[in-house]
Amino acid sequence: MPAPDTPAGSRIPRVLAIAGSDPSGGAGIQADLKSIAANGGYGMAAITALTAQNTQGVRAVHVPPASFLTAQLDAISDDITIDAVKIGMLGDAAVIDAVRAWLEKVRPAVVVLDPVMVATSGDRLLQESAEAALQALLPLADLITPNLAELALLLGEPAAADWPAALAQGKRLAALTGTTVLVKGGHLHDDGAGCPDALINTGGLLSQETVVVPGERITTRNSHGTGCSLSSALATAHARAGDWEAALRQVKPWLLGALRDAGRLEVGHGNGPVHHFHHFQHGASQAAPASSAPAAGDFAAALDGHAAPALEAIYGLDFIRGLADGTLPERDFTYYLGQDALYLNGYARVLSRASALAPSEAEQLFWSRSAVQCLEVEAQLHRSWLAGRTVQAEPGPVTKAYVDHLHAASLAGSYGVLVAAALPCFWLYAEVGAALHGEFLAAGAPAAHPYAEWLRTYADEAFAESTRQAIRYTDAAALHGSNGERNAMAVAFAQSAHYEVAFFDAPRLHA
């Protein structure tokens, strides 16, 4: 049994990556450790193979003796409690057998297997003679994350040409292995459907559940290590949330930003790496505080760097422009309010959880009163508008994803992470509301404006002060937290800011 090196319910997941090394830093163990850290975990590594590669391809692979891998694994698990394991490149059958024997002995709580067989460049990274050994390893995983070429190889079939075919293959692999499979749409040709991912559970072909999480497709040549990064991030997020769907909905926005900002790294002349720490590095003044003793206000200033691009995106949305000038179709506003009412119900529960975790009586009262405000005041305002109108009764995909993200933050056990995740709903809403109300007044506050009553509510100074107080409490939580917790808080805030943008844009997608 490993020694209890930290108390139960540790705030920072300890994630072990078992994979090959990429000297260029974009994939393999290097990408795993960056991904784990970027998503708030403590990363550990056991090396299965050494590669000579760069952004243009793999030149050579050296697989050390499997006995040395076993020594690495035993050394870690004899001393450290492991919350999750991510398995990547394994190289040959002896290495696979060593990993399998260790898994059967240690029985980690969470195992993510990324069956690294074919690199994005097309290079084979697993000996063909080892494929049978890999097949025997699959049932020991909780989640398998193949790319489309690997999914086809595992089934002995041609690669899927479209999304329905990929889903069908994922269902067959899930039924064959009894393990949840993540089907990834990143390698499909862009047919206007974006970049969806799907989780397929283990209920057998006749009773499988498929959860599709949509995503934006980013056009970039810098995607080296995307699969490694996604799988290790999912292992980290699941160690916090305990649910694959919540983990995927939390990780996808982060990976989207990593791909979008990948070009800023300027690494290599081929398929460059993704930018794992994009959410910390929009400029030195906006980076998450790295000092062991930050000053009051530092973290709030850092979060302003995440809020600014989100606000810019929100102000550019057709929904916001139409709401400001009164041209927004009523059906879009009705959908937005209906979804907001459903969101507030979940948000109030999250605020109540923040109250339960708060370190002071003043903070407990603040978050509990905010929860009551959501249910009694805001929800009533929604009901008055929605009365007599047809409203979608179920949460839309964005609403569900946002609430799932907040619930995942609440399950992390960290007061700081939770309030950072909850803060954008205060911060961005207050900023946008003030701007819209200002435009409304500048236009003469026309009584004929269809949303005049709604826009007047944005002038509420009490809500503005509550927002300032929420920022102060979040900054104080960061001030007293560790560097790792501040990083996790920054991730949670940035992801919520992304969801705020998506929430305002959801009516357009629903129409």
C-alpha positions in Angstrom: 0.0 0.0 0.0 1.3 3.5 -0.8 2.1 5.8 2.1 -0.6 8.4 2.8 1.5 11.3 1.8 -1.3 13.9 1.9 -4.7 14.0 3.6 -7.7 12.4 2.0 -9.6 14.7 -0.4 -6.4 16.4 -1.6 -7.2 19.5 -3.6 -4.6 18.7 -6.3 -5.0 15.4 -8.2 -1.8 13.3 -8.5 -1.7 12.0 -12.0 0.8 9.5 -13.4 1.6 9.6 -17.1 3.1 6.4 -18.5 4.3 7.3 -22.0 7.2 7.9 -24.3 9.4 11.0 -24.3 9.4 13.6 -27.1 12.6 15.7 -27.0 10.9 18.5 -29.0 8.5 18.9 -26.0 5.2 18.9 -28.0 3.9 15.3 -27.4 4.4 12.3 -25.1 5.5 12.7 -21.5 6.4 16.4 -22.0 2.9 17.2 -23.3 1.3 15.1 -20.5 3.1 16.9 -17.7 2.2 20.3 -19.2 -1.4 19.3 -19.7 -1.7 17.9 -16.1 -0.2 21.1 -14.7 -2.3 23.4 -16.9 -5.5 21.6 -15.6 -4.5 21.9 -11.9 -2.9 18.5 -11.3 0.5 17.3 -10.0 2.1 15.3 -12.8 4.4 12.3 -12.5 6.1 10.3 -15.3 7.2 6.8 -16.0 9.1 6.7 -19.4 8.3 3.8 -21.7 10.3 4.8 -24.7 12.8 7.4 -26.0 12.2 9.0 -29.4 14.3 11.1 -31.7 11.7 13.4 -33.2 10.8 17.0 -33.9 7.8 18.8 -35.4 8.5 17.2 -38.8 8.5 13.6 -37.8 9.9 10.7 -35.8 13.5 9.6 -36.7 14.2 6.8 -34.3 12.6 5.0 -31.3 14.5 3.3 -28.4 12.5 1.2 -25.9 14.4 0.6 -22.6 14.1 -2.8 -20.9 10.6 -3.5 -19.6 12.1 -4.3 -16.2 13.3 -0.7 -15.8 9.7 0.5 -16.5 8.4 -1.8 -13.8 11.1 -0.4 -11.4 9.8 3.2 -12.2 6.2 2.3 -11.6 6.9 0.4 -8.4 9.0 3.3 -7.0 6.1 5.7 -7.6 3.2 3.6 -6.3 5.2 2.4 -3.3 5.4 5.9 -2.1 2.7 8.1 -3.6 -1.1 7.8 -3.7 -2.0 8.0 -7.4 -5.4 9.6 -8.2 -5.3 8.9 -12.0 -3.2 7.2 -14.6 -2.8 8.2 -18.2 -1.2 5.7 -20.5 0.3 6.7 -23.9 3.0 5.3 -26.1 4.0 1.8 -25.0 6.3 0.6 -27.9 6.4 -3.2 -27.7 4.7 -6.2 -26.2 7.1 -6.5 -23.2 6.4 -2.9 -22.1 2.6 -3.5 -22.5 2.8 -6.7 -20.4 4.7 -4.8 -17.7 2.1 -2.0 -17.5 -0.7 -4.6 -17.5 0.9 -6.5 -14.6 1.4 -3.2 -12.6 -2.2 -2.1 -13.2 -3.6 -5.5 -12.0 -1.4 -5.1 -8.9 -2.1 -1.5 -8.0 -5.6 -1.0 -9.4 -5.6 2.8 -9.8 -8.9 4.5 -9.4 -8.9 6.1 -12.9 -7.1 4.8 -16.0 -7.1 6.7 -19.3 -5.5 4.8 -22.2 -4.5 6.7 -25.3 -3.5 3.9 -27.7 -0.6 5.6 -29.4 -0.1 3.6 -32.5 0.1 6.2 -35.3 1.4 9.8 -34.9 -0.3 12.8 -36.6 2.6 12.7 -39.0 1.6 9.2 -40.0 4.6 7.5 -38.3 3.9 4.1 -36.7 4.7 4.3 -32.9 3.7 0.7 -31.9 5.3 -2.4 -33.3 2.7 -4.5 -35.2 3.7 -7.5 -33.2 2.5 -5.7 -30.0 -1.0 -5.0 -31.2 -2.4 -8.2 -29.7 -0.9 -7.3 -26.3 -2.5 -3.9 -26.6 -5.9 -5.4 -27.2 -5.6 -7.4 -24.0 -4.7 -4.1 -22.1 -7.8 -2.2 -23.3 -10.3 -3.7 -20.8 -8.2 -2.5 -17.9 -8.8 1.1 -18.9 -11.8 3.3 -17.8 -11.5 5.4 -20.9 -9.9 4.8 -24.3 -9.1 7.8 -26.5 -7.9 6.7 -30.0 -7.6 8.9 -33.0 -9.6 7.8 -36.0 -6.6 5.9 -37.5 -6.0 4.0 -34.2 -9.7 3.3 -33.8 -9.8 1.6 -37.1 -6.6 -0.4 -36.3 -8.0 -1.6 -33.1 -11.0 -3.0 -34.9 -9.1 -4.2 -38.0 -11.2 -2.0 -40.2 -10.6 0.9 -42.7 -10.5 4.4 -41.2 -13.9 6.1 -40.8 -14.6 8.6 -43.6 -17.3 10.6 -41.7 -18.7 11.2 -38.3 -21.5 8.6 -38.3 -19.0 5.9 -39.4 -16.6 7.0 -36.6 -19.4 6.8 -34.0 -20.3 3.3 -35.3 -16.7 2.2 -34.8 -16.6 3.7 -31.4 -19.7 1.8 -30.4 -18.2 -1.5 -31.6 -15.0 -0.9 -29.7 -16.9 0.0 -26.5 -18.9 -3.2 -26.8 -15.8 -5.2 -27.5 -13.8 -3.9 -24.6 -16.5 -3.1 -22.0 -14.8 0.3 -21.6 -15.9 3.8 -22.3 -14.6 5.1 -25.6 -13.9 8.7 -26.7 -14.5 9.2 -30.4 -12.7 12.3 -31.6 -13.7 14.3 -34.7 -10.5 16.3 -35.1 -9.1 14.3 -38.0 -12.3 14.4 -40.0 -12.6 16.7 -43.0 -14.4 19.9 -42.2 -18.0 19.5 -43.3 -19.4 22.4 -41.4 -20.1 20.3 -38.3 -17.2 21.7 -36.3 -15.1 19.4 -34.2 -17.4 17.1 -32.1 -16.2 14.5 -29.6 -18.4 11.7 -28.3 -18.3 9.5 -25.2 -19.7 6.1 -25.8 -20.4 4.0 -22.6 -20.2 0.3 -22.0 -23.8 -0.8 -22.2 -23.4 -3.1 -25.2 -24.4 -2.4 -28.7 -28.2 -2.5 -27.9 -28.1 -0.2 -24.8 -25.2 2.1 -25.3 -25.4 5.8 -24.4 -23.6 8.3 -26.6 -22.9 11.8 -25.4 -21.8 14.1 -28.1 -20.0 17.3 -27.1 -19.8 19.8 -29.9 -16.7 22.0 -30.5 -15.3 24.6 -32.8 -12.8 23.5 -35.4 -9.5 25.4 -35.3 -7.6 25.6 -38.6 -4.0 25.3 -37.7 -0.9 23.2 -38.6 0.2 23.3 -34.9 -1.6 20.3 -33.5 1.4 18.2 -32.4 0.6 16.4 -29.2 -3.2 17.1 -29.2 -4.2 13.5 -28.4 -1.6 13.3 -25.6 -2.7 16.6 -24.1 -6.4 15.8 -24.3 -6.1 12.3 -22.6 -3.9 13.6 -19.7 -6.2 16.5 -19.2 -9.2 14.2 -19.0 -7.5 12.0 -16.4 -6.8 15.1 -14.3 -10.3 16.6 -14.7 -12.0 13.2 -13.9 -9.9 12.9 -10.8 -11.7 16.1 -9.7 -15.2 15.7 -11.1 -15.6 11.9 -11.0 -17.6 12.0 -14.3 -16.3 11.6 -17.9 -18.9 14.0 -19.5 -18.2 16.7 -16.9 -14.4 16.2 -17.5 -14.8 16.5 -21.3 -16.9 19.6 -21.1 -14.4 21.1 -18.8 -11.3 20.2 -20.9 -12.6 21.0 -24.4 -12.6 24.8 -24.0 -9.0 24.6 -22.6 -7.8 22.5 -25.6 -9.6 24.8 -28.0 -7.6 27.8 -26.6 -4.4 25.7 -26.7 -5.0 25.1 -30.5 -6.1 28.7 -31.2 -3.0 30.2 -29.6 -0.6 27.5 -30.8 0.9 29.7 -33.4 2.2 32.1 -30.8 4.8 29.6 -29.7 6.7 29.6 -33.0 8.2 26.1 -32.4 9.7 24.2 -35.3 9.1 24.2 -39.0 6.5 21.4 -39.2 3.4 20.4 -37.1 4.0 22.6 -34.1 2.8 21.9 -30.5 -0.3 23.3 -28.9 0.0 26.1 -26.3 -0.8 24.3 -23.0 -0.5 27.5 -20.9 -2.3 29.9 -23.2 -4.7 30.8 -20.3 -1.8 32.1 -18.2 0.3 33.9 -20.8 -1.7 36.7 -22.5 1.1 39.0 -21.4 3.2 39.2 -18.2 0.8 41.5 -16.5 -2.1 39.1 -17.1 -0.4 35.9 -16.1 -1.5 33.9 -13.1 0.5 35.1 -10.1 3.6 32.9 -9.8 5.1 34.4 -6.6 4.8 32.3 -3.4 3.7 35.5 -1.7 1.5 37.6 -4.1 0.1 40.9 -3.0 -3.6 41.7 -2.6 -5.1 42.5 -5.9 -2.6 40.7 -8.0 -4.8 37.7 -8.8 -7.8 39.9 -9.6 -5.6 41.9 -12.0 -4.5 38.6 -13.6 -8.1 37.5 -14.1 -8.8 40.8 -15.8 -6.6 39.4 -18.6 -9.1 36.5 -19.1 -12.2 38.7 -18.7 -11.1 41.2 -21.4 -11.1 38.9 -24.5 -14.3 37.3 -23.3 -16.0 40.7 -23.0 -14.7 41.6 -26.5 -16.2 38.5 -27.9 -19.5 39.1 -26.1 -19.8 42.6 -27.4 -19.4 41.3 -30.9 -22.2 38.9 -30.7 -25.4 39.4 -32.8 -27.4 38.7 -29.6 -25.9 41.5 -27.7 -26.1 44.0 -30.5 -29.8 43.1 -31.1 -30.5 43.4 -27.3 -28.9 46.8 -27.2 -30.8 48.3 -30.1 -34.0 46.4 -29.7 -33.8 44.4 -32.9 -33.3 41.0 -31.2 -36.0 38.6 -32.2 -38.3 37.8 -29.3 -37.8 34.1 -29.8 -34.1 34.5 -29.2 -34.6 36.5 -26.0 -37.2 34.0 -24.8 -34.8 31.2 -25.3 -32.0 33.0 -23.5 -34.2 33.8 -20.5 -35.6 30.3 -20.4 -32.1 28.8 -20.4 -30.9 31.5 -17.9 -33.7 30.4 -15.5 -32.5 26.8 -15.7 -28.9 27.9 -15.3 -29.6 30.0 -12.2 -31.2 27.0 -10.5 -27.9 25.1 -10.8 -25.8 28.2 -10.1 -27.6 28.8 -6.9 -26.6 25.4 -5.7 -23.0 26.1 -6.6 -23.1 29.4 -4.6 -24.6 27.4 -1.6 -21.6 25.1 -1.9 -19.3 28.1 -1.9 -21.0 29.2 1.3 -20.4 25.8 2.9 -16.7 25.9 2.0 -16.1 29.6 2.9 -13.5 30.2 5.5 -15.2 33.2 7.3 -18.7 34.0 8.4 -18.8 37.1 6.3 -18.1 35.0 3.2 -20.6 32.4 4.1 -23.3 35.0 4.4 -22.3 36.6 1.1 -22.5 33.5 -1.0 -25.7 32.2 0.7 -27.4 35.6 0.1 -26.2 35.5 -3.5 -27.8 32.1 -3.9 -31.1 33.4 -2.5 -30.9 36.4 -4.8 -30.6 34.0 -7.8 -33.7 32.1 -6.8 -35.9 34.8 -5.4 -35.2 38.0 -7.4 -33.5 37.0 -10.7 -35.8 33.9 -11.2 -38.9 36.0 -10.5 -37.8 38.5 -13.1 -37.4 35.7 -15.6 -40.8 34.2 -14.8 -42.6 37.6 -15.3 -41.2 37.8 -18.9 -41.7 34.1 -19.7 -45.3 33.9 -18.4 -47.5 32.8 -21.3 -44.6 32.1 -23.7 -43.5 28.7 -24.9 -40.1 27.9 -23.3 -37.8 25.0 -23.8 -38.0 22.9 -20.6 -34.7 21.2 -20.8 -31.2 22.7 -20.6 -29.6 23.3 -24.0 -26.0 21.9 -24.6 -24.3 25.1 -23.6 -26.4 25.5 -20.4 -25.7 21.9 -19.4 -22.0 22.2 -20.2 -21.7 25.4 -18.1 -23.5 23.9 -15.1 -21.5 20.7 -15.4 -18.3 22.7 -15.3 -19.5 24.6 -12.2 -20.5 21.4 -10.5 -17.0 19.9 -11.3 -15.4 22.9 -9.7 -17.6 22.4 -6.6 -16.5 18.7 -6.4 -12.8 19.7 -6.4 -13.1 20.5 -2.7 -11.3 23.9 -3.1 -13.1 27.0 -2.1 -10.8 29.1 -4.3 -11.4 27.1 -7.4 -15.1 27.1 -6.8 -15.4 30.9 -6.4 -13.1 31.5 -9.3 -15.4 29.4 -11.5 -18.5 31.2 -10.2 -17.0 34.7 -10.6 -17.5 35.3 -14.4 -21.2 35.1 -13.9 -20.9 38.1 -11.6 -18.1 39.9 -13.4 -19.0 39.6 -17.1 -22.7 40.0 -16.5 -22.1 43.2 -14.5 -19.8 44.6 -17.2 -22.1 43.7 -20.1 -25.1 44.9 -18.2 -23.6 48.3 -17.5 -22.5 48.7 -21.1 -26.0 47.9 -22.4 -27.7 50.1 -19.9 -25.4 52.9 -20.9 -26.3 52.5 -24.6 -30.0 52.4 -23.6 -29.7 55.7 -21.8 -27.6 57.3 -24.6 -30.4 56.5 -27.0 -32.8 58.4 -24.8 -34.2 55.3 -23.0 -37.0 54.9 -25.5 -40.2 53.5 -24.0 -40.8 51.6 -27.3 -37.7 49.5 -26.8 -39.0 46.0 -26.4 -36.4 45.2 -23.7 -36.6 48.5 -21.8 -37.7 46.9 -18.5 -35.0 44.4 -18.7 -32.2 46.9 -19.6 -33.2 49.0 -16.6 -32.4 46.2 -14.2 -28.8 46.3 -15.3 -28.4 49.7 -13.5 -28.7 47.9 -10.1 -25.9 49.3 -8.0 -26.4 46.5 -5.4 -25.5 43.9 -8.0 -22.4 46.0 -9.0 -21.3 46.1 -5.4 -21.9 42.3 -5.0 -19.7 41.8 -8.1 -16.9 43.9 -6.5 -17.2 41.9 -3.3 -17.1 38.6 -5.2 -13.9 39.7 -6.9 -12.4 40.7 -3.5 -13.2 37.3 -1.9 -11.8 35.5 -4.9 -8.6 37.5 -4.8 -8.3 36.8 -1.1 -8.7 33.1 -1.7 -5.9 33.2 -4.2 -3.7 35.2 -1.8 -3.9 32.5 0.8 -3.7 29.6 -1.7 -0.7 27.7 -3.1 0.8 28.4 -6.6 -1.0 25.2 -7.8 -4.3 26.3 -6.4 -3.9 29.7 -8.1 -3.2 28.0 -11.4 -6.3 25.9 -11.0 -8.4 29.0 -10.1 -7.2 30.7 -13.2 -8.2 27.7 -15.3 -11.6 27.5 -13.7 -12.2 31.3 -14.3 -11.0 31.1 -17.9 -13.3 28.2 -18.7 -16.3 29.9 -17.1 -15.5 33.1 -19.1 -15.6 30.9 -22.3 -19.0 29.5 -21.3 -20.3 33.0 -20.7 -19.5 33.9 -24.3 -21.1 30.7 -25.5 -24.2 31.2 -23.3 -24.9 34.6 -24.9 -24.4 33.1 -28.4 -26.6 30.0 -27.7 -29.8 31.5 -29.0 -28.3 31.9 -32.5 -27.3 28.3 -32.6 -30.7 27.2 -31.3 -32.7 29.2 -33.9 
